[in-house]
């Protein structure tokens, strides 16, 4: 369809009040232009709007090499730039040079390796790695060990000269040696040797994780400070009450000073006359009490025997119930072991501790806003790997917590004066 070169203008639309005028003067130039465009697209291969995206577009995976060379979007790391630099000075030679000789070079077979002759070096190598003339299976990796330090060893025959001495007692293994260690967590879950760290304690953490950890630790500190203030106020109130009671005690006379002079007796009033006198029981009454106690004991014994007979008849049902409880307990423990490491909270411990001392709490692993760094070179090393591993061993119940001995006890020595200076003899004249 030929395009007009006129300036853009609005269509001159005459009046369309009547039905004929509306049909006659309607403008369909836009519809005809659209039909012409569709005919052209059909002749060129099909309507573009009906074709799928795979036919119209292509995904460029490799990219243009010319554009990549023109625009360098990625800046290389500083470490790569440093490693890419090559110095013109050759590197230091690590080969050990031979000592200065008189000009005669020894053959390589007689040279010493690190000051050790070849013969001695071969002998040591055979001992270390096992040669033909040396036993190779020095350390056995399979099978049971030949020596068990906790096993009961046969005591040697005692010399008849020392028959009066007591025989040494055999070493007994502790009962807990055959038991698996129990986790000291409140949930009694199996703790791995190295707990997976949380994302919030990273040197460059995500803002959501870091903000959540900061708020949680802040709330803990606020609660601890409130508890400390409440305890201090309670202690102050207690001291005030003690001071008030002490002041009142000094003002009020004691009971002995305010009492009537003379002897006070419980028979001063008239109420003691109405008390019933304790009378001695007759033999018939004592026998009656004995018969009643014997009847009660017999009834109680019969009830216990009846209950025991019923349990004997239901022993199979009770065994099945116990087995079902143990199976359910094992299943629950297995589910707890399989649970993700993210749910492990190594701060909350159970009440029953291993030993007399509580496991020390872990250090606060939180980086404040002014301590966050953007580079590993500016990062300050924190934490102690030895303390983390030691606390992990205590948390898994393998060793008990101990208090560090800062001031060891010294041996007590008793000093006394010797009396040897008194043992003297006067020489005879």
Beta strands, then each sheet from edge to edge (+ up, - down):
end
